């Protein structure tokens, strides 16, 4: 009887694994990036049909209607991310420059640079006060920049290493993963003060963060292979699902109710559906590519964009080798291949 039970359990696990791959998101195309070195965040300007891909010392700009590279933003040393904001501006976070670039979105020329604290990493837009936030890794802080003036309006101590952030304009809050504190810091956008720190247990060392503003839910991608769903009004963890190893980026699509965590260690994107404000269900484990740890979502088309590259032989026979020059690419996936 024990042997039969074990065999039955293995069959169930195998069936689940097959169905996890056999989900709604299908490969559409590959956009060649090339060049040398790695990347960090990808960000979509859905209205402008632009995808900004950080790539070592520049931001590569992709037309998402044509799936082609249409330009680049230069002189962004150690870039981590780039975002497009109105009126016709792009902001980049330059980790090695300890600053942010303000760029003309039409010409892609740098207009000015704004000093931040050490190693600005994740960058985001807060619409209620028309401000851009850089999350400063070495500075353990957030720098707040007024979009209209291009001036720093606040520097917010966060007490640890910040990763991704998300804004809820109606609530007047910005939420930030503080990776080394296993917490989400809650910032009041009017006072630029931290008003709460919420533990993410059982999650650890969270990087990716997404938000469902309608249902007041945060989706947290944690390094111990969990996606957590947190109530953004109370800080309570209300659901969790397993994800792959090496999670870096997490997104939420309000049109489909799907949350995504991309994992470079496993080369997967876990797709989980928000069945209710207290229930998450994994509907697909999408196989992407080794090292493909960051992604972006276009909420208008529901397409996802995953950065990837090819690697040389591993040193000492373990892990991954160096990125092969010229091999960087963006993989595009859509619902039922559309």
SERO-4910 file (N, C-alpha, C, O; in steps of 0.05 Angstrom, whole numbers):
BEGIN
 pado doro    nc1    nc2    nc3   cac1   cac2   cac3    cc1    cc2    cc3    oc1    oc2    oc3
  Unk    A     17    -24      0      0      0      0     17     25      0     11     45    -13
  Unk    A     39     25     15     57     48     16     69     54    -12     71     77    -20
  Unk    A     77     33    -26     89     36    -53     68     48    -72     75     66    -88
  Unk    A     44     39    -70     23     49    -87     17     79    -82     13     95   -100
  Unk    A     17     86    -56     12    113    -48     35    132    -58     29    154    -68
  Unk    A     59    122    -56     82    138    -65     80    142    -95     85    164   -105
  Unk    A     74    120   -110     72    122   -139     50    142   -147     53    157   -166
  Unk    A     28    141   -133      6    159   -139     14    188   -134      7    206   -150
  Unk    A     28    192   -112     37    220   -106     56    230   -127     54    254   -135
  Unk    A     74    213   -137     93    221   -157     78    228   -183     85    247   -197
  Unk    A     57    212   -189     41    218   -213     27    245   -211     26    260   -231
  Unk    A     17    251   -188      4    277   -184     23    300   -188     17    320   -201
  Unk    A     48    297   -176     68    318   -178     76    322   -207     80    344   -216
  Unk    A     79    300   -222     86    302   -250     65    316   -266     71    332   -284
  Unk    A     40    309   -260     17    322   -274     17    352   -269     12    368   -287
  Unk    A     21    360   -243     22    388   -236     44    403   -251     40    425   -260
  Unk    A     67    390   -253     90    402   -267     84    407   -296     90    428   -307
  Unk    A     70    388   -309     63    391   -338     44    414   -341     47    431   -359
  Unk    A     23    415   -324      3    436   -326     15    463   -320      6    484   -331
  Unk    A     35    465   -302     48    490   -295     61    502   -320     61    527   -323
  Unk    A     73    485   -338     85    495   -362     64    502   -383     67    520   -399
  Unk    A     42    488   -382     21    490   -403      1    511   -395    -22    505   -389
  Unk    A      9    536   -395     -7    558   -386    -14    578   -408     -8    572   -432
  Unk    A    -25    601   -401    -34    620   -421    -13    635   -436    -17    645   -458
  Unk    A     11    638   -424     32    656   -436     49    640   -454     61    619   -447
  Unk    A     51    649   -479     66    636   -500     88    655   -511     84    680   -511
  Unk    A    109    643   -521    131    659   -534    121    672   -559    107    660   -575
  Unk    A    128    698   -563    120    713   -587    144    719   -604    145    711   -628
  Unk    A    165    732   -593    188    739   -609    211    746   -591    209    746   -566
  Unk    A    234    750   -604    259    757   -590    269    783   -602    270    786   -626
  Unk    A    276    802   -585    287    828   -594    317    829   -587    324    828   -564
  Unk    A    333    831   -607    362    831   -604    371    857   -592    364    879   -601
  Unk    A    387    856   -571    399    879   -558    429    881   -564    439    902   -572
  Unk    A    443    859   -561    472    859   -566    488    874   -546    479    878   -523
  Unk    A    512    882   -554    529    897   -536    543    879   -515    540    855   -516
  Unk    A    556    892   -496    570    877   -475    558    883   -448    545    904   -444
  Unk    A    562    864   -429    554    869   -402    525    860   -397    512    850   -414
  Unk    A    517    864   -372    491    855   -363    470    876   -363    472    896   -377
  Unk    A    450    873   -346    427    890   -345    415    890   -317    424    874   -300
  Unk    A    396    907   -313    380    906   -288    351    909   -295    339    891   -308
  Unk    A    338    931   -287    309    933   -291    301    939   -319    315    952   -334
  Unk    A    276    930   -326    262    938   -351    237    952   -342    224    945   -323
  Unk    A    231    974   -357    206    989   -351    192    996   -376    204   1003   -396
  Unk    A    165    995   -375    148   1002   -397    136   1030   -394    127   1037   -372
  Unk    A    136   1045   -416    119   1069   -418     97   1061   -438    100   1063   -462
  Unk    A     75   1051   -427     54   1038   -444     42   1058   -463     37   1051   -487
  Unk    A     37   1083   -454     24   1102   -472     42   1110   -495     32   1115   -517
  Unk    A     68   1111   -491     87   1118   -512     97   1094   -528    113   1098   -546
  Unk    A     88   1070   -520     97   1046   -534    128   1043   -533    141   1037   -553
  Unk    A    139   1048   -509    168   1046   -505    174   1027   -482    161   1027   -462
  Unk    A    195   1011   -487    207    994   -466    235   1004   -462    251   1005   -481
  Unk    A    242   1010   -437    269   1019   -429    283    996   -416    274    985   -396
  Unk    A    306    989   -427    322    966   -416    349    977   -407    364    987   -423
  Unk    A    355    974   -381    381    982   -371    402    963   -381    398    939   -381
  Unk    A    425    974   -390    445    957   -402    473    969   -397    484    982   -414
  Unk    A    483    965   -373    511    972   -365    514   1002   -362    514   1013   -340
  Unk    A    518   1016   -384    523   1045   -383    503   1061   -400    507   1084   -406
  Unk    A    481   1048   -408    462   1061   -424    434   1048   -421    432   1026   -410
  Unk    A    413   1062   -429    387   1051   -430    380   1046   -460    380   1065   -476
  Unk    A    373   1022   -466    365   1015   -494    335   1020   -496    319   1012   -478
  Unk    A    326   1034   -517    298   1041   -521    286   1024   -543    296   1024   -565
  Unk    A    264   1011   -536    251    992   -555    223   1003   -562    208   1010   -544
  Unk    A    216   1002   -587    188   1008   -596    173    982   -593    178    962   -606
  Unk    A    153    982   -575    138    957   -569    117    951   -590    106    929   -589
  Unk    A    111    969   -608     93    962   -630    108    948   -653     97    930   -666
  Unk    A    134    956   -657    150    944   -678    169    923   -668    181    908   -684
  Unk    A    173    921   -641    192    903   -629    220    907   -640    234    888   -647
  Unk    A    228    932   -642    254    939   -651    267    960   -633    253    976   -621
  Unk    A    294    960   -633    309    980   -618    308   1006   -635    315   1006   -658
  Unk    A    300   1028   -622    298   1054   -636    317   1075   -626    318   1097   -636
  Unk    A    333   1069   -605    352   1088   -595    363   1080   -569    358   1058   -559
  Unk    A    380   1097   -557    391   1092   -531    396   1118   -516    400   1139   -528
  Unk    A    396   1116   -490    403   1139   -473    431   1133   -463    436   1113   -449
  Unk    A    450   1150   -469    478   1146   -463    486   1159   -436    470   1174   -424
  Unk    A    511   1153   -428    522   1166   -404    506   1161   -379    499   1180   -364
  Unk    A    500   1136   -374    485   1128   -350    501   1106   -336    493   1083   -336
  Unk    A    524   1113   -324    542   1093   -313    529   1076   -291    518   1087   -271
  Unk    A    531   1049   -294    518   1032   -275    489   1034   -273    477   1032   -251
  Unk    A    476   1039   -295    447   1043   -295    432   1019   -284    438    996   -290
  Unk    A    412   1025   -268    394   1004   -257    367   1005   -269    354    984   -273
  Unk    A    357   1029   -276    330   1030   -288    325   1057   -301    339   1076   -296
  Unk    A    304   1058   -318    295   1082   -331    265   1082   -333    253   1061   -339
  Unk    A    253   1105   -328    223   1107   -330    216   1132   -346    229   1152   -345
  Unk    A    195   1129   -362    184   1152   -376    161   1165   -361    143   1151   -351
  Unk    A    162   1191   -358    141   1206   -344    133   1230   -360    149   1240   -377
  Unk    A    109   1241   -356    100   1265   -369    114   1289   -355    119   1287   -331
  Unk    A    119   1311   -369    114   1315   -398    139   1309   -414    158   1326   -416
  Unk    A    140   1286   -427    162   1280   -445    189   1277   -433    209   1285   -444
  Unk    A    190   1265   -408    216   1262   -395    221   1233   -388    202   1218   -383
  Unk    A    246   1226   -387    255   1199   -378    275   1204   -355    292   1221   -358
  Unk    A    272   1189   -334    291   1190   -311    305   1164   -310    293   1142   -312
  Unk    A    332   1165   -306    347   1140   -302    361   1141   -275    368   1162   -265
  Unk    A    366   1117   -263    381   1115   -238    409   1105   -245    411   1082   -254
  Unk    A    429   1120   -240    457   1114   -248    472   1106   -223    483   1123   -208
  Unk    A    474   1079   -219    486   1069   -194    514   1078   -189    521   1085   -167
  Unk    A    531   1077   -210    559   1084   -206    563   1114   -206    584   1124   -197
  Unk    A    544   1129   -216    547   1158   -216    535   1171   -192    539   1195   -187
  Unk    A    520   1156   -175    507   1167   -152    489   1190   -160    489   1211   -147
  Unk    A    475   1186   -182    457   1208   -191    435   1196   -209    435   1173   -215
  Unk    A    416   1214   -216    395   1207   -235    397   1226   -259    402   1250   -256
  Unk    A    393   1215   -283    393   1232   -307    364   1239   -313    345   1224   -310
  Unk    A    360   1264   -323    335   1273   -333    338   1277   -363    356   1292   -372
  Unk    A    322   1263   -379    327   1259   -408    302   1268   -423    280   1264   -415
  Unk    A    307   1281   -446    285   1288   -465    276   1262   -478    292   1249   -492
  Unk    A    251   1255   -475    241   1230   -486    240   1229   -516    241   1207   -528
  Unk    A    239   1252   -529    239   1252   -558    266   1249   -570    271   1234   -589
  Unk    A    285   1265   -560    312   1265   -571    331   1245   -558    352   1238   -568
  Unk    A    323   1236   -533    339   1218   -517    365   1231   -508    385   1217   -502
  Unk    A    366   1258   -508    389   1272   -498    386   1280   -469    364   1287   -460
  Unk    A    408   1278   -454    407   1284   -425    405   1314   -421    421   1329   -432
  Unk    A    386   1322   -405    382   1351   -399    397   1359   -374    407   1382   -373
  Unk    A    397   1342   -355    411   1348   -330    414   1323   -313    402   1302   -320
  Unk    A    431   1325   -293    434   1303   -274    429   1313   -245    436   1336   -239
  Unk    A    417   1296   -229    410   1303   -202    425   1285   -183    423   1260   -186
  Unk    A    439   1296   -164    453   1279   -144    434   1265   -126    414   1276   -117
  Unk    A    441   1240   -120    426   1224   -101    445   1214    -79    469   1220    -80
  Unk    A    435   1198    -61    453   1184    -43    464   1159    -57    457   1154    -80
  Unk    A    481   1143    -43    497   1123    -56    482   1101    -70    463   1089    -60
  Unk    A    490   1095    -95    480   1073   -112    450   1074   -115    436   1056   -105
  Unk    A    439   1094   -129    410   1093   -135    404   1069   -152    417   1065   -173
  Unk    A    385   1053   -144    379   1027   -156    351   1029   -169    349   1040   -191
  Unk    A    331   1018   -156    304   1019   -167    295   1048   -170    301   1065   -153
  Unk    A    280   1054   -191    269   1081   -195    240   1079   -202    232   1061   -217
  Unk    A    223   1097   -192    194   1096   -195    182   1123   -195    194   1143   -186
  Unk    A    157   1125   -206    142   1150   -207    119   1149   -187    106   1129   -185
  Unk    A    116   1171   -173     93   1174   -154     75   1196   -165     82   1219   -165
  Unk    A     51   1188   -175     34   1207   -190     20   1228   -174     15   1250   -184
  Unk    A     14   1223   -149     -1   1242   -134     13   1269   -131      0   1290   -133
  Unk    A     39   1268   -126     54   1293   -122     74   1297   -146     91   1315   -145
  Unk    A     71   1281   -167     87   1284   -191    117   1284   -184    132   1302   -190
  Unk    A    125   1262   -170    153   1259   -161    164   1232   -170    150   1212   -173
  Unk    A    190   1232   -173    205   1207   -179    221   1200   -154    233   1217   -141
  Unk    A    221   1174   -147    237   1164   -125    259   1146   -135    254   1128   -152
  Unk    A    283   1150   -125    305   1131   -129    310   1117   -103    311   1130    -82
  Unk    A    312   1090   -104    318   1075    -80    348   1070    -78    359   1055    -95
  Unk    A    361   1082    -59    390   1083    -58    402   1060    -41    399   1060    -17
  Unk    A    415   1041    -55    424   1017    -41    444   1022    -19    440   1015      4
  Unk    A    466   1036    -26    487   1042     -6    478   1065     13    486   1066     36
  Unk    A    461   1082      3    451   1104     19    430   1096     39    424   1112     57
  Unk    A    419   1072     36    397   1063     53    375   1084     56    365   1090     77
  Unk    A    368   1094     32    349   1117     32    334   1118      5    340   1103    -13
  Unk    A    315   1137      4    302   1144    -21    306   1173    -26    303   1190     -9
  Unk    A    314   1180    -51    316   1208    -60    290   1214    -75    282   1199    -93
  Unk    A    278   1237    -69    253   1245    -81    258   1269    -99    269   1289    -89
  Unk    A    251   1267   -125    256   1288   -144    230   1298   -155    213   1283   -164
  Unk    A    226   1325   -155    203   1337   -167    205   1337   -197    225   1347   -208
  Unk    A    186   1325   -211    188   1323   -240    187   1350   -254    201   1354   -273
  Unk    A    171   1368   -243    168   1395   -256    193   1411   -255    201   1425   -274
  Unk    A    207   1410   -232    231   1427   -228    257   1412   -232    278   1425   -237
  Unk    A    257   1386   -230    281   1371   -231    298   1373   -206    322   1368   -207
  Unk    A    287   1382   -184    302   1387   -159    294   1365   -139    272   1355   -139
  Unk    A    314   1360   -121    309   1341    -99    291   1355    -78    297   1377    -69
  Unk    A    269   1342    -71    251   1353    -51    254   1339    -24    246   1350     -3
  Unk    A    265   1315    -23    269   1302      2    288   1279     -1    292   1267    -23
  Unk    A    302   1272     21    317   1247     23    306   1233     48    306   1243     70
  Unk    A    296   1208     43    282   1193     64    299   1170     74    304   1151     59
  Unk    A    308   1171     99    323   1147    110    304   1123    112    281   1126    121
  Unk    A    315   1100    104    298   1076    104    309   1054    123    296   1034    127
  Unk    A    332   1059    135    343   1041    155    353   1014    145    359    996    161
  Unk    A    356   1012    119    366    987    107    367    990     77    363   1012     66
  Unk    A    374    968     63    378    969     34    351    967     20    338    946     21
  Unk    A    343    988      6    317    987     -8    320    973    -35    340    974    -48
  Unk    A    299    959    -42    297    947    -69    273    961    -83    273    985    -85
  Unk    A    254    945    -93    232    957   -108    212    972    -91    210    968    -67
  Unk    A    198    991   -104    177   1007    -91    152   1008   -108    153   1003   -133
  Unk    A    130   1014    -96    105   1018   -110     89   1040    -97     91   1045    -73
  Unk    A     73   1054   -113     57   1077   -104     28   1070   -104     18   1057   -122
  Unk    A     13   1081    -84    -16   1081    -84    -24   1110    -81    -24   1120    -58
  Unk    A    -32   1122   -103    -38   1151   -102    -62   1157    -84    -62   1177    -70
  Unk    A    -83   1140    -86   -107   1145    -70   -101   1144    -40   -112   1159    -24
  Unk    A    -83   1126    -32    -76   1123     -4    -55   1143      5    -50   1147     28
  Unk    A    -41   1155    -15    -19   1174     -8      5   1159      4     18   1170     22
  Unk    A     10   1135     -7     32   1119      5     50   1109    -17     42   1104    -40
  Unk    A     76   1106    -10     95   1091    -26    105   1068     -8    111   1072     15
  Unk    A    106   1044    -20    114   1020     -6    141   1011    -17    145   1011    -41
  Unk    A    160   1003      1    187    997     -8    196    971      6    194    968     30
  Unk    A    206    952    -10    219    929      2    246    937     13    263    948     -1
  Unk    A    251    933     39    277    937     51    289    909     55    283    894     74
  Unk    A    307    903     36    315    875     32    329    863     57    322    841     65
  Unk    A    348    878     69    363    866     91    348    868    118    359    858    138
  Unk    A    325    880    118    309    881    143    284    863    141    269    861    160
  Unk    A    280    849    118    257    832    115    231    846    121    214    837    136
  Unk    A    229    870    110    206    887    116    198    904     92    213    908     73
  Unk    A    173    914     94    163    934     75    161    961     91    146    962    111
  Unk    A    175    981     81    172   1008     93    150   1023     79    147   1021     54
  Unk    A    134   1037     95    111   1052     84    117   1081     87    121   1091    109
  Unk    A    116   1096     65    123   1124     64     98   1141     59     82   1135     41
  Unk    A     94   1161     75     73   1181     70     83   1201     49    103   1214     54
  Unk    A     70   1203     26     80   1219      5     78   1249     10     93   1265     -2
  Unk    A     61   1257     28     58   1285     35     80   1295     53     90   1317     50
  Unk    A     87   1278     73    108   1286     92    135   1275     86    155   1284     97
  Unk    A    137   1256     67    162   1243     60    174   1230     85    199   1231     89
  Unk    A    157   1218    101    166   1204    125    157   1175    124    136   1168    113
  Unk    A    174   1157    136    166   1129    140    146   1128    163    152   1137    185
  Unk    A    123   1117    158    102   1116    178     97   1088    189     82   1084    208
  Unk    A    109   1068    176    106   1040    185    128   1023    173    138   1029    151
  Unk    A    135   1001    187    152    980    176    139    954    182    134    946    205
  Unk    A    132    939    161    117    914    163    134    890    157    146    889    136
  Unk    A    136    871    175    152    847    170    139    830    148    114    830    145
  Unk    A    156    816    132    145    801    110    146    771    116    142    754     98
  Unk    A    152    763    141    153    734    148    128    720    139    106    730    143
  Unk    A    131    697    126    154    679    124    174    686    101    192    670     96
  Unk    A    170    708     88    188    716     67    215    726     77    217    736    100
  Unk    A    236    724     60    262    734     68    275    748     44    272    740     21
  Unk    A    289    770     50    305    785     30    290    790      4    297    780    -17
  Unk    A    268    805      7    251    810    -16    263    830    -35    276    849    -27
  Unk    A    259    826    -61    269    844    -81    245    855    -97    239    879    -95
  Unk    A    230    838   -111    208    848   -128    184    856   -112    178    845    -91
  Unk    A    170    877   -122    146    886   -109    126    897   -130    134    911   -148
  Unk    A    101    889   -128     80    898   -146     55    905   -129     54    898   -105
  Unk    A     36    919   -141     12    927   -126    -13    924   -142    -14    929   -166
  Unk    A    -34    916   -128    -62    916   -138    -76    938   -122    -84    933    -99
  Unk    A    -79    962   -134    -90    984   -119   -120    980   -114   -130    991    -94
  Unk    A   -133    966   -131   -162    962   -128   -168    946   -103   -186    953    -87
  Unk    A   -154    924    -99   -159    906    -76   -139    911    -53   -140    896    -34
  Unk    A   -122    931    -55   -103    938    -34    -85    915    -27    -84    906     -4
  Unk    A    -72    905    -48    -55    882    -44    -27    887    -55    -24    898    -77
  Unk    A     -6    880    -40     21    880    -49     30    852    -55     23    833    -41
  Unk    A     46    849    -76     57    823    -84     88    825    -81    100    841    -94
  Unk    A     99    808    -64    127    810    -55    142    786    -65    134    763    -58
  Unk    A    163    790    -80    180    768    -90    203    765    -71    221    783    -69
  Unk    A    204    743    -56    225    738    -36    245    718    -45    239    700    -61
  Unk    A    270    721    -34    292    704    -43    289    675    -33    303    657    -44
  Unk    A    273    670    -13    269    642     -4    246    629    -20    231    612     -9
  Unk    A    244    637    -45    226    624    -65    197    625    -57    182    605    -58
  Unk    A    189    650    -50    160    654    -44    151    680    -57    166    700    -59
  Unk    A    126    680    -67    111    704    -73     91    707    -51     74    690    -47
  Unk    A     92    730    -37     74    736    -15     53    756    -24     59    775    -39
  Unk    A     29    754    -15      8    774    -19      2    787      8     -7    774     27
  Unk    A      6    814      9      3    829     34    -19    849     31    -22    862     10
  Unk    A    -35    852     52    -55    873     54    -41    900     57    -27    904     77
  Unk    A    -44    918     37    -30    943     38    -42    964     57    -32    986     59
  Unk    A    -63    956     71    -75    974     91    -66    966    119    -67    983    137
  Unk    A    -59    941    123    -52    931    150    -24    919    152    -13    917    174
  Unk    A    -12    911    129     13    897    130     11    867    135     32    854    139
  Unk    A    -13    856    136    -16    828    141    -12    811    116    -22    818     95
  Unk    A      4    789    118      8    770     97    -17    753     96    -25    740    115
  Unk    A    -31    753     72    -56    739     70    -55    714     52    -73    697     53
  Unk    A    -33    711     36    -30    688     19     -1    686     10     14    705     11
  Unk    A      6    662      0     33    658    -10     33    635    -30     17    616    -27
  Unk    A     52    636    -49     55    614    -68     85    610    -73    100    629    -69
  Unk    A     94    586    -81    122    582    -87    130    594   -114    113    595   -132
  Unk    A    155    603   -116    165    613   -141    193    601   -145    203    586   -128
  Unk    A    207    609   -167    233    598   -173    255    611   -156    251    630   -141
  Unk    A    279    600   -159    303    610   -146    314    634   -160    314    635   -185
  Unk    A    324    654   -145    336    677   -157    316    698   -166    320    711   -186
  Unk    A    294    701   -151    274    721   -158    285    749   -156    299    756   -137
  Unk    A    279    766   -176    288    794   -175    265    813   -181    265    835   -170
  Unk    A    247    806   -198    226    825   -207    198    813   -203    194    790   -208
  Unk    A    180    830   -195    152    822   -191    133    843   -202    137    867   -198
  Unk    A    112    834   -217     93    853   -230     65    843   -225     60    819   -219
  Unk    A     46    861   -229     17    854   -227      2    867   -250      7    890   -257
  Unk    A    -15    851   -263    -31    860   -286    -60    863   -276    -74    843   -272
  Unk    A    -70    888   -273    -97    892   -264   -118    882   -283   -141    876   -275
  Unk    A   -111    880   -309   -130    871   -329   -136    841   -328   -158    832   -335
  Unk    A   -116    825   -319   -119    796   -318   -120    786   -289   -129    763   -285
  Unk    A   -112    802   -270   -110    792   -243    -86    774   -238    -86    760   -218
  Unk    A    -67    775   -256    -43    757   -253    -20    772   -242    -15    796   -249
  Unk    A     -5    759   -224     20    770   -213     43    752   -223     39    728   -228
  Unk    A     66    764   -227     89    751   -240    114    755   -223    119    777   -213
  Unk    A    130    734   -220    156    736   -208    176    722   -227    173    699   -233
  Unk    A    197    737   -236    217    726   -253    241    717   -237    250    732   -219
  Unk    A    251    693   -243    272    681   -227    295    673   -245    292    655   -262
  Unk    A    318    685   -241    341    680   -258    355    653   -252    366    641   -270
  Unk    A    354    645   -227    366    619   -220    354    596   -234    368    578   -243
  Unk    A    327    596   -235    313    574   -249    307    580   -278    301    562   -293
  Unk    A    310    606   -285    302    613   -313    272    610   -317    264    598   -337
  Unk    A    256    620   -299    227    618   -300    213    644   -293    225    661   -280
  Unk    A    188    646   -302    170    666   -292    146    651   -280    132    637   -294
  Unk    A    141    655   -254    118    643   -241     94    662   -245     96    686   -239
  Unk    A     72    652   -255     48    667   -259     27    658   -239     19    634   -240
  Unk    A     18    676   -222     -2    669   -202    -26    686   -205    -24    711   -209
  Unk    A    -50    675   -203    -74    690   -206    -86    697   -179    -87    681   -161
  Unk    A    -94    722   -176   -107    731   -152   -137    723   -153   -153    738   -164
  Unk    A   -143    700   -143   -170    689   -144   -189    706   -127   -212    710   -134
  Unk    A   -179    716   -105   -194    733    -87   -173    748    -71   -150    742    -72
  Unk    A   -182    768    -55   -162    783    -38   -148    766    -17   -130    776     -4
  Unk    A   -155    741    -15   -141    723      5   -131    697     -8   -123    679      6
  Unk    A   -132    696    -35   -124    671    -48   -108    676    -73   -116    691    -91
  Unk    A    -84    664    -75    -67    663    -98    -65    635   -108    -63    616    -93
  Unk    A    -65    631   -135    -62    605   -147    -42    607   -170    -45    623   -188
  Unk    A    -22    590   -169     -2    588   -191    -16    576   -215    -27    554   -214
  Unk    A    -16    590   -238    -29    580   -262     -9    573   -284    -16    560   -304
  Unk    A     17    581   -280     37    574   -300     65    578   -288     69    598   -274
  Unk    A     83    560   -295    111    565   -291    124    566   -319    129    546   -331
  Unk    A    128    591   -328    137    596   -355    167    593   -357    182    608   -343
  Unk    A    177    575   -373    206    572   -376    216    593   -395    207    596   -417
  Unk    A    237    608   -385    248    630   -401    277    623   -409    281    610   -429
  Unk    A    296    632   -393    324    627   -400    341    630   -374    333    645   -356
  Unk    A    363    615   -372    381    618   -349    389    647   -345    397    660   -364
  Unk    A    388    657   -320    396    684   -314    376    705   -320    381    729   -315
  Unk    A    353    697   -331    332    717   -338    317    725   -313    296    713   -307
  Unk    A    327    744   -298    317    750   -272    299    775   -270    284    778   -251
  Unk    A    299    792   -291    282    816   -290    264    817   -315    270    805   -335
  Unk    A    242    830   -311    221    831   -332    205    857   -330    208    872   -311
  Unk    A    188    862   -350    169    884   -349    143    874   -360    142    855   -376
  Unk    A    121    887   -352     94    881   -361     82    906   -375     84    928   -364
  Unk    A     69    902   -398     54    923   -410     24    917   -404     13    899   -415
  Unk    A     12    933   -387    -16    928   -379    -36    932   -402    -58    922   -401
  Unk    A    -28    947   -423    -46    951   -445    -48    927   -463    -70    921   -473
  Unk    A    -26    913   -467    -26    889   -484    -25    863   -469    -29    841   -480
  Unk    A    -18    864   -443    -14    841   -426     11    825   -433     14    803   -424
  Unk    A     28    837   -450     53    823   -456     73    827   -434     73    847   -420
  Unk    A     91    807   -432    113    810   -413    140    808   -429    142    794   -449
  Unk    A    159    822   -418    185    825   -431    207    816   -412    208    827   -390
  Unk    A    223    797   -419    243    785   -401    271    788   -414    275    780   -437
  Unk    A    289    800   -398    317    803   -408    332    777   -404    329    764   -384
  Unk    A    349    770   -424    364    746   -423    390    748   -439    393    768   -454
  Unk    A    407    729   -436    433    728   -451    443    700   -451    433    683   -437
  Unk    A    463    695   -467    477    670   -467    503    672   -451    515    694   -449
  Unk    A    511    650   -438    534    650   -420    555    630   -430    549    610   -442
  Unk    A    580    637   -424    603    620   -430    605    598   -409    588    596   -391
  Unk    A    625    581   -412    629    559   -393    633    569   -365    646    590   -360
  Unk    A    622    555   -345    625    564   -317    653    560   -307    667    541   -314
  Unk    A    662    579   -290    689    577   -278    688    554   -258    671    554   -240
  Unk    A    707    536   -260    709    514   -241    686    494   -244    683    477   -226
  Unk    A    671    496   -266    650    476   -270    625    481   -255    607    464   -254
  Unk    A    622    505   -242    599    510   -225    587    537   -233    601    555   -242
  Unk    A    560    539   -230    547    564   -236    546    570   -265    547    552   -282
  Unk    A    544    597   -272    544    606   -300    570    620   -306    582    633   -288
  Unk    A    579    619   -330    602    634   -338    595    663   -344    573    672   -338
  Unk    A    614    677   -357    609    705   -364    589    707   -387    587    689   -403
  Unk    A    576    730   -388    557    735   -411    573    736   -437    594    750   -438
  Unk    A    564    722   -457    577    723   -483    570    750   -496    547    756   -500
  Unk    A    591    766   -504    586    792   -516    567    790   -541    570    771   -557
  Unk    A    549    808   -543    531    809   -565    506    791   -563    490    791   -581
  Unk    A    504    777   -540    482    757   -538    458    767   -523    438    752   -522
  Unk    A    458    791   -512    435    800   -497    411    803   -515    413    812   -538
  Unk    A    388    796   -503    363    797   -518    340    802   -499    343    800   -475
  Unk    A    317    809   -510    292    811   -495    272    791   -507    266    792   -530
  Unk    A    262    773   -490    242    753   -498    214    764   -492    209    774   -470
  Unk    A    197    761   -512    170    772   -509    149    750   -508    150    731   -525
  Unk    A    131    751   -489    111    731   -485     83    745   -483     81    767   -473
  Unk    A     63    731   -493     36    743   -492     15    721   -485     21    697   -487
  Unk    A     -8    730   -478    -30    712   -472    -38    698   -498    -47    711   -517
  Unk    A    -36    672   -498    -41    656   -522    -25    665   -546    -34    663   -569
  Unk    A     -1    675   -540     17    683   -562     10    709   -576     19    714   -598
  Unk    A     -7    726   -563    -15    751   -576     -3    775   -562     -8    798   -570
***
